[in-house]
Amino acid sequence: MTVLSREISLEESRYLSNITIDPNSLEIKESSAALTTPLPLTTSVVTTPSSTATPTPPRLCGPIELEYCNKLPYNVTSYPNKLGHRSIKEVRDDVITFRELVDAECYRLAYEFVCQLLQPSCIAQLPGEAEDRMVLPCRSFCREFHAGCGSRVPARLKDNLDCRHFPEFNGPGSCNSKPGCVKELQARGLSARVCDGVVDCRDLSDETSCNYCPDNHVHCGAGKVCISVEKRCDGTNDCPDGSDEKGCLTIAPSLSSVVNMSPATPHHSQYYTEGYVVFNEKGQFGKVCTENLNATVPEPNREATLSTIATSLCSILSYENVNFVRIQEDKEDEVQYVHMEDPSAAEITFVRAPCPKKEVLYIGCSNLECGAQSLRGNAGIQGLGKMAAHGDWPWHAALFKDGVHVCDATLVSAEWLLTTASCFQGQPKAQWVARLGTIRLAGSSPWHQERSVIGMVKSPVEGSTVVMVKLEQPVTMSDFVHPVCLPVEGSDLSHCNTLGWARNREQLQRVQIKLSSMQRCENISIPTVNSICTEPAYLTDDCNEEELAGSPMLCLLSDNKTWTLVGISNWRIACSRPGTERPRLYDKITSNIDWIRKTMSAMS
């Protein structure tokens, strides 16, 4: 009893540290059980928290102090880092291990990756967030490092460097991509992609370092055009797609989340379902103040007026419904404000004005419209090119098995893709990744997203080869990643297309198709009751296109602006002899609708 009392009272007790026990409460009972009696694997212990425990301080951005990493493109970091170092002293004490990895020359960008672990970049907290945020290297960057240096990583660091725990790229600020995009394009023989008007780098460096793009200008995101900040939302279309005049009124959780978006482009790289109403006028951002409502709108009409404004804004942002609209106090500092000159007017005019009480408009939207090409507005088929531009087909996904592009798929919700079972036939256990928002497989952009695949569900419909693919995390909706509509039986369809890849899978492109008799497809496959037979709408003499298994059959609805997924191809379709276009066979989606909706509902 004396020995036990002494052990539990020691401040540095080997077995009972961090547990407060009253020695007078101890009771010793003799046990006759054999010493070989198996003990339970887990126990339940009631502990009293130590009154001297220090709460973990919130993460706080501070200057980079590690001299070895002074070549990083940013100058702030935070602790603890991904490796568990809690201070610059702990980093310096451990840095030799990481210098050895760099000196081994096992990966060309080992220095950049290692320094982003030791001194990760830091983003200041936004309103509503509890602390500043650490930004890690992207998962794809980690995998490349592991491919070269994985065998040299010390055992004690392997868990911390498990790439599954690194974030997937999800747009600007989600993680740090590997640097040197332009040099890599040149090294891979893709110099022609630099300054060609199509974004191939996540930081836009392949297009912003060109003669056509002066310093301190914003790239339009499409074409060889950059504009000065003042031309954003000035009432005149300066970008080829008019994107500089879109999104001039939007919603966001804070003003800083919009102002500090990097790289800066006119597009919506992320849709928010709720937030403050934020305006942009000639490159100047601010919020909509509501303090003049009392003077401009009679009290009985205020709620209806606010609801009308919210409905209009949600619709502009591609949402079908308004969840709520309210007036709340703005917590941000140094914000510019505008008043609605006449909130009841058909077209509202905004005028700059002070907002002493900081009462601003805050709304929530829901039910994102499917099948919308947000960057094209209501253009439908008009002006739609053969070679895809960013945002033309925001629901298209490329599926990679262990880093190799093998199939395509189509986004139908934030967590689900549709593709074909043949994509997975005969495939041993592999690592599958879906890439969305991309139009060039060898390039990247600030708008593409990657998600790991965690499951696949086969269709129970007889004769159907459709499968549903579950993503590890929901995608972030944007102008470039957006779900297609599921079909409705009996809909009036027109302008059907499928999507494939140009030779060497260089760029996504569309092929116009039309319905054909089932006899045309009988010599290429065995049709079922769930099959749709099509053929190209126009004969071509080139062999510059390849459709992979899982490629979609997409048709335009009668409103001429909404696209729906009619079918999915079961097999890869390569080019045929000139003048002998092969028919294409697709699996119907309509026969799978009930199963698709039930699966999404049950596993959401």
Rosetta blueprint (number, residue, H / E / L):
1 M L
2 T H
3 V H
4 L H
5 S H
6 R H
7 E H
8 I H
9 S H
10 L L
11 E L
12 E L
13 S L
14 R L
15 Y L
16 L L
17 S L
18 N L
19 I L
20 T L
21 I L
22 D L
23 P H
24 N H
25 S H
26 L L
27 E L
28 I L
29 K L
30 E L
31 S L
32 S L
33 A L
34 A L
35 L L
36 T L
37 T L
38 P L
39 L L
40 P L
41 L L
42 T L
43 T L
44 S L
45 V L
46 V L
47 T L
48 T L
49 P L
50 S L
51 S L
52 T L
53 A L
54 T L
55 P L
56 T L
57 P L
58 P L
59 R L
60 L L
61 C L
62 G E
63 P E
64 I L
65 E L
66 L L
67 E H
68 Y H
69 C H
70 N L
71 K L
72 L L
73 P L
74 Y L
75 N L
76 V E
77 T E
78 S L
79 Y L
80 P L
81 N L
82 K L
83 L L
84 G L
85 H L
86 R L
87 S L
88 I H
89 K H
90 E H
91 V H
92 R H
93 D H
94 D H
95 V H
96 I H
97 T H
98 F H
99 R H
100 E H
101 L H
102 V H
103 D H
104 A L
105 E L
106 C L
107 Y L
108 R L
109 L L
110 A H
111 Y H
112 E H
113 F H
114 V H
115 C H
116 Q H
117 L H
118 L H
119 Q L
120 P L
121 S E
122 C E
123 I E
124 A L
125 Q L
126 L L
127 P L
128 G L
129 E L
130 A L
131 E L
132 D L
133 R E
134 M E
135 V E
136 L L
137 P E
138 C L
139 R H
140 S H
141 F H
142 C H
143 R H
144 E H
145 F H
146 H H
147 A H
148 G H
149 C H
150 G H
151 S H
152 R H
153 V L
154 P L
155 A H
156 R H
157 L H
158 K L
159 D L
160 N L
161 L L
162 D L
163 C H
164 R H
165 H H
166 F L
167 P L
168 E L
169 F L
170 N L
171 G L
172 P L
173 G L
174 S L
175 C L
176 N E
177 S L
178 K L
179 P L
180 G L
181 C H
182 V H
183 K H
184 E H
185 L H
186 Q H
187 A H
188 R L
189 G L
190 L L
191 S H
192 A H
193 R H
194 V L
195 C L
196 D L
197 G L
198 V L
199 V L
200 D L
201 C L
202 R L
203 D L
204 L L
205 S H
206 D H
207 E H
208 T H
209 S L
210 C L
211 N L
212 Y L
213 C L
214 P L
215 D L
216 N L
217 H E
218 V E
219 H E
220 C L
221 G L
222 A L
223 G L
224 K L
225 V L
226 C E
227 I E
228 S E
229 V H
230 E H
231 K H
232 R L
233 C L
234 D L
235 G L
236 T L
237 N L
238 D L
239 C L
240 P L
241 D L
242 G L
243 S H
244 D H
245 E H
246 K L
247 G L
248 C L
249 L E
250 T E
251 I E
252 A E
253 P L
254 S L
255 L L
256 S H
257 S H
258 V H
259 V H
260 N L
261 M L
262 S L
263 P L
264 A L
265 T L
266 P L
267 H L
268 H L
269 S L
270 Q L
271 Y L
272 Y L
273 T L
274 E E
275 G E
276 Y E
277 V E
278 V E
279 F E
280 N E
281 E E
282 K L
283 G L
284 Q E
285 F E
286 G E
287 K E
288 V E
289 C E
290 T L
291 E L
292 N L
293 L H
294 N H
295 A H
296 T H
297 V L
298 P L
299 E H
300 P H
301 N H
302 R H
303 E H
304 A H
305 T H
306 L H
307 S H
308 T H
309 I H
310 A H
311 T H
312 S H
313 L H
314 C H
315 S H
316 I H
317 L L
318 S L
319 Y E
320 E E
321 N E
322 V E
323 N E
324 F E
325 V E
326 R E
327 I E
328 Q E
329 E E
330 D L
331 K L
332 E L
333 D L
334 E L
335 V L
336 Q L
337 Y E
338 V E
339 H E
340 M E
341 E L
342 D L
343 P L
344 S L
345 A L
346 A L
347 E L
348 I L
349 T L
350 F E
351 V E
352 R E
353 A L
354 P L
355 C L
356 P L
357 K L
358 K L
359 E E
360 V E
361 L E
362 Y E
363 I E
364 G E
365 C E
366 S E
367 N E
368 L E
369 E L
370 C L
371 G L
372 A E
373 Q L
374 S H
375 L H
376 R H
377 G L
378 N L
379 A L
380 G L
381 I L
382 Q L
383 G L
384 L L
385 G L
386 K L
387 M E
388 A L
389 A L
390 H L
391 G L
392 D L
393 W L
394 P L
395 W L
396 H E
397 A E
398 A E
399 L E
400 F E
401 K E
402 D L
403 G L
404 V E
405 H E
406 V E
407 C E
408 D E
409 A E
410 T E
411 L E
412 V L
413 S L
414 A L
415 E L
416 W E
417 L E
418 L E
419 T E
420 T E
421 A H
422 S H
423 C H
424 F L
425 Q L
426 G L
427 Q L
428 P L
429 K L
430 A L
431 Q L
432 W E
433 V E
434 A E
435 R E
436 L E
437 G L
438 T L
439 I L
440 R L
441 L L
442 A L
443 G L
444 S L
445 S L
446 P L
447 W L
448 H L
449 Q E
450 E E
451 R E
452 S E
453 V E
454 I E
455 G E
456 M E
457 V E
458 K E
459 S L
460 P L
461 V L
462 E L
463 G L
464 S L
465 T L
466 V E
467 V E
468 M E
469 V E
470 K E
471 L E
472 E L
473 Q L
474 P L
475 V L
476 T L
477 M L
478 S L
479 D L
480 F L
481 V L
482 H L
483 P L
484 V L
485 C E
486 L L
487 P L
488 V L
489 E L
490 G L
491 S L
492 D L
493 L L
494 S E
495 H E
496 C E
497 N E
498 T E
499 L E
500 G E
501 W E
502 A E
503 R H
504 N H
505 R H
506 E L
507 Q L
508 L E
509 Q E
510 R E
511 V E
512 Q E
513 I E
514 K E
515 L E
516 S L
517 S L
518 M H
519 Q H
520 R H
521 C H
522 E L
523 N L
524 I L
525 S L
526 I L
527 P L
528 T L
529 V L
530 N L
531 S E
532 I E
533 C E
534 T E
535 E E
536 P E
537 A L
538 Y L
539 L L
540 T L
541 D L
542 D L
543 C L
544 N L
545 E E
546 E E
547 E E
548 L L
549 A L
550 G L
551 S L
552 P E
553 M E
554 L E
555 C E
556 L E
557 L L
558 S L
559 D L
560 N L
561 K L
562 T E
563 W E
564 T E
565 L E
566 V E
567 G E
568 I E
569 S E
570 N L
571 W L
572 R L
573 I E
574 A L
575 C L
576 S L
577 R L
578 P L
579 G L
580 T L
581 E L
582 R L
583 P L
584 R E
585 L E
586 Y E
587 D E
588 K E
589 I L
590 T H
591 S H
592 N H
593 I H
594 D H
595 W H
596 I H
597 R H
598 K H
599 T H
600 M H
601 S H
602 A H
603 M L
604 S L
